[in-house]
Amino acid sequence: MSTSVPNRGRRSIEVPGVSHGNAPIPMGARVGNLIYSSGIMGKDPATDTLPPDAPGQAKFMFDNLRSLLAQAGAGLGDLVHVKAYVKNNSHRDALNAEWLKCFPNPHDRPARHTMVADLPGGMLVQIEVVAVVQDGAHG
């Protein structure tokens, strides 16, 4: 008797050049028009390593977010919720600087919740997202 459950059209999504190390998890998953990410970190996809500073990590984190969404057939306009983690409150400025580049219009931003967390492995910032792909988008 198999314990496997059909995936109902779920597809894993990766960010080229960025890994979760040895963890057997994808960067995200899409089912229908819904996209959920795993933790998106600020690794440089050219080296799969984290920069030592929060501004560098925040830049790559949002670059990796764009890549994840593109791999899933979506874009920043499809985001509905962002959960952000910072190692400490001093890293909020780096997070907010990249956030404002992505979402300059204060009347057209996804919801966001930011919290301080004990991030592992040198991470200073990390995000998780939920996106709903608009009608007519493919992925």
N, CA, C and O atoms as a GROMACS GRO file, in nm:
protein
  556
    1MET      N    1   0.085  -0.118   0.000
    1MET     CA    2   0.000   0.000   0.000
    1MET      C    3   0.089   0.124   0.000
    1MET      O    4   0.178   0.138   0.084
    2SER      N    5   0.066   0.212  -0.093
    2SER     CA    6   0.147   0.333  -0.106
    2SER      C    7   0.092   0.445  -0.018
    2SER      O    8  -0.029   0.462  -0.005
    3THR      N    9   0.184   0.521   0.042
    3THR     CA   10   0.142   0.637   0.121
    3THR      C   11   0.156   0.765   0.042
    3THR      O   12   0.133   0.874   0.095
    4SER      N   13   0.193   0.753  -0.084
    4SER     CA   14   0.211   0.870  -0.170
    4SER      C   15   0.075   0.933  -0.201
    4SER      O   16  -0.023   0.864  -0.228
    5VAL      N   17   0.072   1.064  -0.197
    5VAL     CA   18  -0.049   1.138  -0.227
    5VAL      C   19  -0.030   1.208  -0.361
    5VAL      O   20   0.075   1.269  -0.382
    6PRO      N   21  -0.127   1.202  -0.452
    6PRO     CA   22  -0.111   1.273  -0.580
    6PRO      C   23  -0.088   1.421  -0.556
    6PRO      O   24  -0.142   1.479  -0.462
    7ASN      N   25  -0.005   1.483  -0.642
    7ASN     CA   26   0.031   1.622  -0.616
    7ASN      C   27  -0.070   1.723  -0.668
    7ASN      O   28  -0.053   1.842  -0.644
    8ARG      N   29  -0.173   1.680  -0.736
    8ARG     CA   30  -0.281   1.769  -0.780
    8ARG      C   31  -0.230   1.886  -0.864
    8ARG      O   32  -0.283   1.997  -0.857
    9GLY      N   33  -0.125   1.860  -0.943
    9GLY     CA   34  -0.074   1.965  -1.031
    9GLY      C   35   0.032   2.053  -0.968
    9GLY      O   36   0.071   2.154  -1.028
   10ARG      N   37   0.078   2.020  -0.852
   10ARG     CA   38   0.183   2.098  -0.787
   10ARG      C   39   0.314   2.083  -0.864
   10ARG      O   40   0.348   1.974  -0.911
   11ARG      N   41   0.386   2.195  -0.875
   11ARG     CA   42   0.516   2.190  -0.941
   11ARG      C   43   0.616   2.269  -0.858
   11ARG      O   44   0.588   2.381  -0.816
   12SER      N   45   0.732   2.210  -0.836
   12SER     CA   46   0.839   2.276  -0.762
   12SER      C   47   0.902   2.384  -0.848
   12SER      O   48   0.909   2.372  -0.970
   13ILE      N   49   0.948   2.490  -0.783
   13ILE     CA   50   1.012   2.603  -0.851
   13ILE      C   51   1.148   2.625  -0.786
   13ILE      O   52   1.162   2.622  -0.664
   14GLU      N   53   1.248   2.647  -0.870
   14GLU     CA   54   1.384   2.673  -0.821
   14GLU      C   55   1.433   2.809  -0.870
   14GLU      O   56   1.379   2.865  -0.965
   15VAL      N   57   1.534   2.860  -0.803
   15VAL     CA   58   1.605   2.980  -0.846
   15VAL      C   59   1.740   2.932  -0.897
   15VAL      O   60   1.822   2.883  -0.819
   16PRO      N   61   1.766   2.946  -1.028
   16PRO     CA   62   1.893   2.898  -1.082
   16PRO      C   63   2.013   2.956  -1.007
   16PRO      O   64   2.024   3.078  -0.989
   17GLY      N   65   2.103   2.867  -0.962
   17GLY     CA   66   2.224   2.909  -0.894
   17GLY      C   67   2.213   2.920  -0.743
   17GLY      O   68   2.314   2.940  -0.676
   18VAL      N   69   2.092   2.908  -0.688
   18VAL     CA   70   2.072   2.924  -0.544
   18VAL      C   71   2.017   2.794  -0.487
   18VAL      O   72   1.921   2.739  -0.539
   19SER      N   73   2.080   2.746  -0.380
   19SER     CA   74   2.036   2.621  -0.320
   19SER      C   75   2.002   2.641  -0.172
   19SER      O   76   2.038   2.742  -0.111
   20HIS      N   77   1.933   2.543  -0.118
   20HIS     CA   78   1.908   2.535   0.025
   20HIS      C   79   2.011   2.443   0.090
   20HIS      O   80   1.984   2.379   0.191
   21GLY      N   81   2.130   2.436   0.030
   21GLY     CA   82   2.233   2.347   0.083
   21GLY      C   83   2.192   2.203   0.066
   21GLY      O   84   2.153   2.162  -0.043
   22ASN      N   85   2.199   2.126   0.173
   22ASN     CA   86   2.164   1.984   0.168
   22ASN      C   87   2.016   1.959   0.195
   22ASN      O   88   1.972   1.844   0.190
   23ALA      N   89   1.939   2.064   0.224
   23ALA     CA   90   1.797   2.045   0.254
   23ALA      C   91   1.722   2.006   0.127
   23ALA      O   92   1.737   2.071   0.024
   24PRO      N   93   1.642   1.901   0.132
   24PRO     CA   94   1.571   1.853   0.014
   24PRO      C   95   1.439   1.927  -0.011
   24PRO      O   96   1.333   1.866  -0.020
   25ILE      N   97   1.448   2.060  -0.021
   25ILE     CA   98   1.327   2.140  -0.041
   25ILE      C   99   1.347   2.235  -0.159
   25ILE      O  100   1.459   2.281  -0.184
   26PRO      N  101   1.240   2.264  -0.233
   26PRO     CA  102   1.249   2.359  -0.343
   26PRO      C  103   1.240   2.502  -0.290
   26PRO      O  104   1.207   2.524  -0.173
   27MET      N  105   1.271   2.599  -0.375
   27MET     CA  106   1.256   2.740  -0.337
   27MET      C  107   1.109   2.780  -0.329
   27MET      O  108   1.074   2.875  -0.258
   28GLY      N  109   1.024   2.708  -0.401
   28GLY     CA  110   0.882   2.738  -0.396
   28GLY      C  111   0.802   2.631  -0.465
   28GLY      O  112   0.857   2.534  -0.518
   29ALA      N  113   0.671   2.649  -0.465
   29ALA     CA  114   0.581   2.556  -0.532
   29ALA      C  115   0.463   2.634  -0.588
   29ALA      O  116   0.419   2.734  -0.532
   30ARG      N  117   0.415   2.584  -0.702
   30ARG     CA  118   0.296   2.645  -0.764
   30ARG      C  119   0.192   2.536  -0.783
   30ARG      O  120   0.221   2.427  -0.832
   31VAL      N  121   0.068   2.569  -0.745
   31VAL     CA  122  -0.048   2.486  -0.772
   31VAL      C  123  -0.154   2.580  -0.829
   31VAL      O  124  -0.195   2.675  -0.763
   32GLY      N  125  -0.196   2.552  -0.952
   32GLY     CA  126  -0.293   2.641  -1.015
   32GLY      C  127  -0.235   2.780  -1.025
   32GLY      O  128  -0.125   2.799  -1.077
   33ASN      N  129  -0.310   2.878  -0.975
   33ASN     CA  130  -0.261   3.016  -0.983
   33ASN      C  131  -0.196   3.064  -0.852
   33ASN      O  132  -0.171   3.183  -0.835
   34LEU      N  133  -0.170   2.972  -0.759
   34LEU     CA  134  -0.109   3.007  -0.630
   34LEU      C  135   0.038   2.970  -0.628
   34LEU      O  136   0.077   2.862  -0.672
   35ILE      N  137   0.120   3.060  -0.574
   35ILE     CA  138   0.263   3.036  -0.556
   35ILE      C  139   0.296   3.062  -0.410
   35ILE      O  140   0.262   3.166  -0.354
   36TYR      N  141   0.365   2.965  -0.350
   36TYR     CA  142   0.415   2.979  -0.214
   36TYR      C  143   0.566   2.957  -0.220
   36TYR      O  144   0.614   2.865  -0.286
   37SER      N  145   0.640   3.041  -0.150
   37SER     CA  146   0.785   3.022  -0.148
   37SER      C  147   0.827   2.952  -0.020
   37SER      O  148   0.755   2.953   0.080
   38SER      N  149   0.944   2.893  -0.026
   38SER     CA  150   1.017   2.855   0.094
   38SER      C  151   1.090   2.982   0.138
   38SER      O  152   1.060   3.090   0.086
   39GLY      N  153   1.183   2.972   0.229
   39GLY     CA  154   1.260   3.089   0.267
   39GLY      C  155   1.350   3.132   0.152
   39GLY      O  156   1.431   3.053   0.103
   40ILE      N  157   1.337   3.256   0.110
   40ILE     CA  158   1.420   3.311   0.003
   40ILE      C  159   1.529   3.393   0.070
   40ILE      O  160   1.503   3.492   0.139
   41MET      N  161   1.653   3.349   0.048
   41MET     CA  162   1.765   3.417   0.111
   41MET      C  163   1.840   3.502   0.009
   41MET      O  164   1.812   3.496  -0.110
   42GLY      N  165   1.933   3.580   0.058
   42GLY     CA  166   2.008   3.672  -0.026
   42GLY      C  167   2.138   3.616  -0.078
   42GLY      O  168   2.240   3.685  -0.076
   43LYS      N  169   2.137   3.492  -0.126
   43LYS     CA  170   2.258   3.434  -0.184
   43LYS      C  171   2.282   3.490  -0.323
   43LYS      O  172   2.188   3.517  -0.398
   44ASP      N  173   2.408   3.508  -0.356
   44ASP     CA  174   2.449   3.548  -0.490
   44ASP      C  175   2.438   3.424  -0.579
   44ASP      O  176   2.508   3.325  -0.554
   45PRO      N  177   2.352   3.425  -0.684
   45PRO     CA  178   2.337   3.306  -0.768
   45PRO      C  179   2.464   3.267  -0.845
   45PRO      O  180   2.476   3.153  -0.888
   46ALA      N  181   2.557   3.360  -0.862
   46ALA     CA  182   2.681   3.329  -0.932
   46ALA      C  183   2.773   3.241  -0.847
   46ALA      O  184   2.855   3.167  -0.901
   47THR      N  185   2.759   3.250  -0.714
   47THR     CA  186   2.848   3.176  -0.625
   47THR      C  187   2.774   3.088  -0.523
   47THR      O  188   2.837   3.007  -0.455
   48ASP      N  189   2.642   3.104  -0.512
   48ASP     CA  190   2.560   3.034  -0.414
   48ASP      C  191   2.609   3.061  -0.271
   48ASP      O  192   2.603   2.974  -0.184
   49THR      N  193   2.657   3.185  -0.249
   49THR     CA  194   2.704   3.225  -0.116
   49THR      C  195   2.637   3.356  -0.075
   49THR      O  196   2.590   3.433  -0.158
   50LEU      N  197   2.633   3.377   0.056
   50LEU     CA  198   2.575   3.499   0.112
   50LEU      C  199   2.679   3.610   0.122
   50LEU      O  200   2.790   3.586   0.170
   51PRO      N  201   2.646   3.732   0.077
   51PRO     CA  202   2.733   3.845   0.106
   51PRO      C  203   2.739   3.865   0.258
   51PRO      O  204   2.648   3.821   0.329
   52PRO      N  205   2.843   3.930   0.309
   52PRO     CA  206   2.856   3.946   0.454
   52PRO      C  207   2.768   4.055   0.514
   52PRO      O  208   2.754   4.063   0.636
   53ASP      N  209   2.708   4.141   0.428
   53ASP     CA  210   2.634   4.257   0.480
   53ASP      C  211   2.487   4.251   0.442
   53ASP      O  212   2.450   4.187   0.344
   54ALA      N  213   2.403   4.318   0.521
   54ALA     CA  214   2.258   4.319   0.499
   54ALA      C  215   2.219   4.384   0.367
   54ALA      O  216   2.132   4.330   0.298
   55PRO      N  217   2.278   4.498   0.325
   55PRO     CA  218   2.239   4.554   0.194
   55PRO      C  219   2.266   4.458   0.079
   55PRO      O  220   2.183   4.447  -0.012
   56GLY      N  221   2.378   4.390   0.081
   56GLY     CA  222   2.408   4.292  -0.024
   56GLY      C  223   2.311   4.176  -0.024
   56GLY      O  224   2.263   4.134  -0.129
   57GLN      N  225   2.282   4.126   0.094
   57GLN     CA  226   2.186   4.015   0.105
   57GLN      C  227   2.047   4.058   0.062
   57GLN      O  228   1.978   3.983  -0.006
   58ALA      N  229   2.005   4.178   0.102
   58ALA     CA  230   1.871   4.225   0.064
   58ALA      C  231   1.858   4.241  -0.087
   58ALA      O  232   1.755   4.206  -0.145
   59LYS      N  233   1.962   4.291  -0.152
   59LYS     CA  234   1.959   4.307  -0.298
   59LYS      C  235   1.942   4.172  -0.366
   59LYS      O  236   1.854   4.155  -0.450
   60PHE      N  237   2.027   4.075  -0.328
   60PHE     CA  238   2.018   3.943  -0.390
   60PHE      C  239   1.887   3.872  -0.353
   60PHE      O  240   1.832   3.797  -0.433
   61MET      N  241   1.838   3.896  -0.232
   61MET     CA  242   1.712   3.835  -0.191
   61MET      C  243   1.598   3.877  -0.283
   61MET      O  244   1.520   3.793  -0.328
   62PHE      N  245   1.590   4.006  -0.312
   62PHE     CA  246   1.484   4.052  -0.401
   62PHE      C  247   1.510   4.012  -0.546
   62PHE      O  248   1.416   3.987  -0.621
   63ASP      N  249   1.637   4.004  -0.587
   63ASP     CA  250   1.669   3.949  -0.720
   63ASP      C  251   1.622   3.803  -0.728
   63ASP      O  252   1.564   3.761  -0.828
   64ASN      N  253   1.649   3.726  -0.623
   64ASN     CA  254   1.608   3.586  -0.620
   64ASN      C  255   1.455   3.573  -0.617
   64ASN      O  256   1.400   3.480  -0.676
   65LEU      N  257   1.389   3.665  -0.551
   65LEU     CA  258   1.242   3.667  -0.553
   65LEU      C  259   1.192   3.687  -0.696
   65LEU      O  260   1.103   3.614  -0.741
   66ARG      N  261   1.248   3.785  -0.766
   66ARG     CA  262   1.207   3.809  -0.906
   66ARG      C  263   1.229   3.684  -0.991
   66ARG      O  264   1.145   3.649  -1.073
   67SER      N  265   1.343   3.618  -0.971
   67SER     CA  266   1.375   3.498  -1.046
   67SER      C  267   1.276   3.386  -1.015
   67SER      O  268   1.227   3.319  -1.106
   68LEU      N  269   1.246   3.366  -0.888
   68LEU     CA  270   1.148   3.263  -0.848
   68LEU      C  271   1.014   3.289  -0.914
   68LEU      O  272   0.954   3.198  -0.971
   69LEU      N  273   0.967   3.413  -0.907
   69LEU     CA  274   0.838   3.446  -0.967
   69LEU      C  275   0.840   3.425  -1.117
   69LEU      O  276   0.744   3.372  -1.173
   70ALA      N  277   0.948   3.464  -1.183
   70ALA     CA  278   0.959   3.445  -1.328
   70ALA      C  279   0.956   3.297  -1.363
   70ALA      O  280   0.891   3.258  -1.461
   71GLN      N  281   1.025   3.213  -1.285
   71GLN     CA  282   1.026   3.068  -1.309
   71GLN      C  283   0.885   3.010  -1.295
   71GLN      O  284   0.854   2.907  -1.356
   72ALA      N  285   0.801   3.076  -1.217
   72ALA     CA  286   0.664   3.029  -1.194
   72ALA      C  287   0.563   3.098  -1.286
   72ALA      O  288   0.443   3.072  -1.276
   73GLY      N  289   0.611   3.185  -1.377
   73GLY     CA  290   0.520   3.254  -1.468
   73GLY      C  291   0.450   3.373  -1.405
   73GLY      O  292   0.337   3.405  -1.442
   74ALA      N  293   0.516   3.437  -1.310
   74ALA     CA  294   0.455   3.549  -1.237
   74ALA      C  295   0.554   3.665  -1.228
   74ALA      O  296   0.666   3.657  -1.281
   75GLY      N  297   0.512   3.771  -1.162
   75GLY     CA  298   0.597   3.887  -1.140
   75GLY      C  299   0.564   3.953  -1.008
   75GLY      O  300   0.476   3.906  -0.935
   76LEU      N  301   0.633   4.061  -0.977
   76LEU     CA  302   0.612   4.131  -0.850
   76LEU      C  303   0.467   4.176  -0.832
   76LEU      O  304   0.418   4.182  -0.719
   77GLY      N  305   0.399   4.207  -0.941
   77GLY     CA  306   0.260   4.250  -0.933
   77GLY      C  307   0.164   4.142  -0.887
   77GLY      O  308   0.050   4.171  -0.851
   78ASP      N  309   0.210   4.016  -0.886
   78ASP     CA  310   0.127   3.905  -0.842
   78ASP      C  311   0.140   3.875  -0.693
   78ASP      O  312   0.065   3.794  -0.638
   79LEU      N  313   0.236   3.940  -0.626
   79LEU     CA  314   0.255   3.916  -0.482
   79LEU      C  315   0.137   3.970  -0.403
   79LEU      O  316   0.088   4.080  -0.430
   80VAL      N  317   0.092   3.892  -0.305
   80VAL     CA  318  -0.013   3.940  -0.216
   80VAL      C  319   0.033   3.948  -0.070
   80VAL      O  320  -0.022   4.026   0.008
   81HIS      N  321   0.135   3.868  -0.033
   81HIS     CA  322   0.182   3.872   0.105
   81HIS      C  323   0.330   3.838   0.111
   81HIS      O  324   0.378   3.747   0.043
   82VAL      N  325   0.402   3.914   0.192
   82VAL     CA  326   0.545   3.891   0.216
   82VAL      C  327   0.566   3.883   0.366
   82VAL      O  328   0.527   3.973   0.441
   83LYS      N  329   0.630   3.775   0.409
   83LYS     CA  330   0.671   3.763   0.548
   83LYS      C  331   0.822   3.780   0.549
   83LYS      O  332   0.894   3.702   0.488
   84ALA      N  333   0.870   3.883   0.617
   84ALA     CA  334   1.013   3.916   0.619
   84ALA      C  335   1.071   3.886   0.756
   84ALA      O  336   1.007   3.908   0.859
   85TYR      N  337   1.194   3.836   0.755
   85TYR     CA  338   1.267   3.807   0.877
   85TYR      C  339   1.397   3.887   0.873
   85TYR      O  340   1.464   3.891   0.770
   86VAL      N  341   1.432   3.949   0.984
   86VAL     CA  342   1.560   4.019   0.996
   86VAL      C  343   1.632   3.963   1.119
   86VAL      O  344   1.570   3.931   1.220
   87LYS      N  345   1.764   3.952   1.109
   87LYS     CA  346   1.844   3.900   1.221
   87LYS      C  347   1.830   3.992   1.342
   87LYS      O  348   1.820   3.947   1.456
   88ASN      N  349   1.832   4.123   1.315
   88ASN     CA  350   1.801   4.220   1.420
   88ASN      C  351   1.744   4.346   1.354
   88ASN      O  352   1.752   4.362   1.232
   89ASN      N  353   1.688   4.432   1.434
   89ASN     CA  354   1.617   4.549   1.379
   89ASN      C  355   1.706   4.642   1.298
   89ASN      O  356   1.655   4.720   1.216
   90SER      N  357   1.836   4.637   1.317
   90SER     CA  358   1.926   4.723   1.240
   90SER      C  359   1.925   4.686   1.091
   90SER      O  360   1.971   4.765   1.009
   91HIS      N  361   1.875   4.568   1.056
   91HIS     CA  362   1.873   4.524   0.916
   91HIS      C  363   1.746   4.567   0.842
   91HIS      O  364   1.734   4.543   0.722
   92ARG      N  365   1.652   4.629   0.913
   92ARG     CA  366   1.528   4.675   0.849
   92ARG      C  367   1.554   4.780   0.741
   92ARG      O  368   1.485   4.782   0.640
   93ASP      N  369   1.653   4.866   0.762
   93ASP     CA  370   1.682   4.969   0.662
   93ASP      C  371   1.721   4.907   0.528
   93ASP      O  372   1.677   4.953   0.423
   94ALA      N  373   1.804   4.803   0.531
   94ALA     CA  374   1.845   4.735   0.408
   94ALA      C  375   1.724   4.669   0.341
   94ALA      O  376   1.708   4.675   0.219
   95LEU      N  377   1.640   4.606   0.421
   95LEU     CA  378   1.518   4.544   0.370
   95LEU      C  379   1.428   4.649   0.306
   95LEU      O  380   1.379   4.631   0.195
   96ASN      N  381   1.406   4.759   0.378
   96ASN     CA  382   1.316   4.863   0.328
   96ASN      C  383   1.369   4.932   0.202
   96ASN      O  384   1.290   4.971   0.117
   97ALA      N  385   1.500   4.948   0.190
   97ALA     CA  386   1.557   5.012   0.072
   97ALA      C  387   1.524   4.931  -0.054
   97ALA      O  388   1.483   4.988  -0.155
   98GLU      N  389   1.541   4.798  -0.048
   98GLU     CA  390   1.509   4.714  -0.163
   98GLU      C  391   1.359   4.702  -0.184
   98GLU      O  392   1.312   4.696  -0.297
   99TRP      N  393   1.283   4.700  -0.075
   99TRP     CA  394   1.136   4.696  -0.082
   99TRP      C  395   1.084   4.816  -0.161
   99TRP      O  396   0.998   4.801  -0.248
  100LEU      N  397   1.137   4.934  -0.131
  100LEU     CA  398   1.090   5.055  -0.199
  100LEU      C  399   1.129   5.057  -0.347
  100LEU      O  400   1.058   5.117  -0.428
  101LYS      N  401   1.240   4.993  -0.383
  101LYS     CA  402   1.276   4.981  -0.524
  101LYS      C  403   1.175   4.892  -0.597
  101LYS      O  404   1.138   4.920  -0.711
  102CYS      N  405   1.130   4.786  -0.531
  102CYS     CA  406   1.034   4.694  -0.591
  102CYS      C  407   0.892   4.750  -0.592
  102CYS      O  408   0.816   4.728  -0.686
  103PHE      N  409   0.858   4.823  -0.487
  103PHE     CA  410   0.721   4.869  -0.468
  103PHE      C  411   0.720   5.019  -0.434
  103PHE      O  412   0.690   5.056  -0.321
  104PRO      N  413   0.752   5.104  -0.532
  104PRO     CA  414   0.759   5.247  -0.503
  104PRO      C  415   0.623   5.312  -0.476
  104PRO      O  416   0.617   5.415  -0.409
  105ASN      N  417   0.516   5.254  -0.528
  105ASN     CA  418   0.383   5.313  -0.513
  105ASN      C  419   0.321   5.267  -0.381
  105ASN      O  420   0.292   5.148  -0.365
  106PRO      N  421   0.300   5.358  -0.286
  106PRO     CA  422   0.246   5.318  -0.156
  106PRO      C  423   0.102   5.266  -0.164
  106PRO      O  424   0.053   5.207  -0.068
  107HIS      N  425   0.036   5.286  -0.278
  107HIS     CA  426  -0.102   5.240  -0.295
  107HIS      C  427  -0.108   5.107  -0.370
  107HIS      O  428  -0.217   5.058  -0.400
  108ASP      N  429   0.008   5.048  -0.401
  108ASP     CA  430   0.012   4.923  -0.476
  108ASP      C  431   0.126   4.836  -0.426
  108ASP      O  432   0.223   4.810  -0.498
  109ARG      N  433   0.114   4.791  -0.302
  109ARG     CA  434   0.214   4.705  -0.240
  109ARG      C  435   0.146   4.582  -0.182
  109ARG      O  436   0.030   4.588  -0.140
  110PRO      N  437   0.218   4.470  -0.179
  110PRO     CA  438   0.162   4.354  -0.110
  110PRO      C  439   0.165   4.377   0.041
  110PRO      O  440   0.239   4.462   0.091
  111ALA      N  441   0.085   4.301   0.112
  111ALA     CA  442   0.090   4.305   0.258
  111ALA      C  443   0.227   4.252   0.302
  111ALA      O  444   0.287   4.168   0.234
  112ARG      N  445   0.276   4.302   0.415
  112ARG     CA  446   0.406   4.256   0.464
  112ARG      C  447   0.406   4.255   0.616
  112ARG      O  448   0.351   4.344   0.681
  113HIS      N  449   0.467   4.152   0.670
  113HIS     CA  450   0.489   4.143   0.814
  113HIS      C  451   0.637   4.114   0.835
  113HIS      O  452   0.691   4.021   0.775
  114THR      N  453   0.703   4.193   0.918
  114THR     CA  454   0.846   4.177   0.943
  114THR      C  455   0.867   4.141   1.090
  114THR      O  456   0.806   4.200   1.179
  115MET      N  457   0.955   4.044   1.113
  115MET     CA  458   0.985   4.005   1.250
  115MET      C  459   1.133   3.974   1.265
  115MET      O  460   1.201   3.938   1.170
  116VAL      N  461   1.180   3.990   1.386
  116VAL     CA  462   1.318   3.955   1.420
  116VAL      C  463   1.323   3.804   1.444
  116VAL      O  464   1.239   3.749   1.515
  117ALA      N  465   1.424   3.738   1.383
  117ALA     CA  466   1.437   3.594   1.398
  117ALA      C  467   1.585   3.555   1.405
  117ALA      O  468   1.671   3.625   1.350
  118ASP      N  469   1.612   3.447   1.470
  118ASP     CA  470   1.748   3.395   1.480
  118ASP      C  471   1.779   3.317   1.352
  118ASP      O  472   1.773   3.194   1.350
  119LEU      N  473   1.812   3.390   1.245
  119LEU     CA  474   1.837   3.329   1.116
  119LEU      C  475   1.969   3.252   1.118
  119LEU      O  476   2.067   3.300   1.175
  120PRO      N  477   1.973   3.134   1.055
  120PRO     CA  478   2.094   3.051   1.059
  120PRO      C  479   2.193   3.084   0.948
  120PRO      O  480   2.159   3.155   0.853
  121GLY      N  481   2.314   3.034   0.960
  121GLY     CA  482   2.411   3.032   0.852
  121GLY      C  483   2.455   3.165   0.796
  121GLY      O  484   2.488   3.174   0.678
  122GLY      N  485   2.457   3.268   0.878
  122GLY     CA  486   2.502   3.398   0.829
  122GLY      C  487   2.395   3.482   0.762
  122GLY      O  488   2.424   3.592   0.715
  123MET      N  489   2.272   3.432   0.757
  123MET     CA  490   2.163   3.511   0.698
  123MET      C  491   2.128   3.628   0.789
  123MET      O  492   2.117   3.614   0.911
  124LEU      N  493   2.111   3.744   0.725
  124LEU     CA  494   2.070   3.864   0.798
  124LEU      C  495   1.928   3.904   0.764
  124LEU      O  496   1.861   3.970   0.843
  125VAL      N  497   1.879   3.864   0.645
  125VAL     CA  498   1.743   3.890   0.601
  125VAL      C  499   1.693   3.768   0.524
  125VAL      O  500   1.771   3.696   0.462
  126GLN      N  501   1.563   3.746   0.528
  126GLN     CA  502   1.501   3.636   0.454
  126GLN      C  503   1.354   3.669   0.437
  126GLN      O  504   1.294   3.737   0.521
  127ILE      N  505   1.294   3.622   0.327
  127ILE     CA  506   1.151   3.642   0.306
  127ILE      C  507   1.084   3.513   0.264
  127ILE      O  508   1.148   3.421   0.212
  128GLU      N  509   0.954   3.508   0.287
  128GLU     CA  510   0.864   3.406   0.234
  128GLU      C  511   0.750   3.482   0.168
  128GLU      O  512   0.709   3.587   0.217
  129VAL      N  513   0.700   3.431   0.056
  129VAL     CA  514   0.595   3.504  -0.015
  129VAL      C  515   0.480   3.413  -0.056
  129VAL      O  516   0.493   3.291  -0.066
  130VAL      N  517   0.368   3.478  -0.080
  130VAL     CA  518   0.251   3.416  -0.142
  130VAL      C  519   0.215   3.506  -0.260
  130VAL      O  520   0.207   3.628  -0.247
  131ALA      N  521   0.192   3.443  -0.375
  131ALA     CA  522   0.152   3.517  -0.494
  131ALA      C  523   0.031   3.450  -0.556
  131ALA      O  524   0.014   3.328  -0.546
  132VAL      N  525  -0.053   3.529  -0.618
  132VAL     CA  526  -0.168   3.479  -0.694
  132VAL      C  527  -0.149   3.530  -0.836
  132VAL      O  528  -0.155   3.650  -0.861
  133VAL      N  529  -0.127   3.437  -0.930
  133VAL     CA  530  -0.103   3.473  -1.068
  133VAL      C  531  -0.233   3.523  -1.128
  133VAL      O  532  -0.337   3.458  -1.118
  134GLN      N  533  -0.226   3.638  -1.191
  134GLN     CA  534  -0.344   3.701  -1.250
  134GLN      C  535  -0.396   3.620  -1.368
  134GLN      O  536  -0.322   3.544  -1.430
  135ASP      N  537  -0.524   3.638  -1.400
  135ASP     CA  538  -0.584   3.572  -1.516
  135ASP      C  539  -0.501   3.599  -1.641
  135ASP      O  540  -0.455   3.711  -1.663
  136GLY      N  541  -0.484   3.496  -1.722
  136GLY     CA  542  -0.411   3.511  -1.847
  136GLY      C  543  -0.262   3.487  -1.834
  136GLY      O  544  -0.192   3.474  -1.935
  137ALA      N  545  -0.210   3.480  -1.711
  137ALA     CA  546  -0.068   3.452  -1.693
  137ALA      C  547  -0.047   3.302  -1.702
  137ALA      O  548  -0.134   3.224  -1.664
  138HIS      N  549   0.067   3.263  -1.752
  138HIS     CA  550   0.095   3.119  -1.769
  138HIS      C  551   0.219   3.084  -1.689
  138HIS      O  552   0.304   3.169  -1.664
  139GLY      N  553   0.229   2.960  -1.650
  139GLY     CA  554   0.346   2.916  -1.575
  139GLY      C  555   0.335   2.775  -1.550
  139GLY      O  556   0.423   2.716  -1.488
   0.00000   0.00000   0.00000
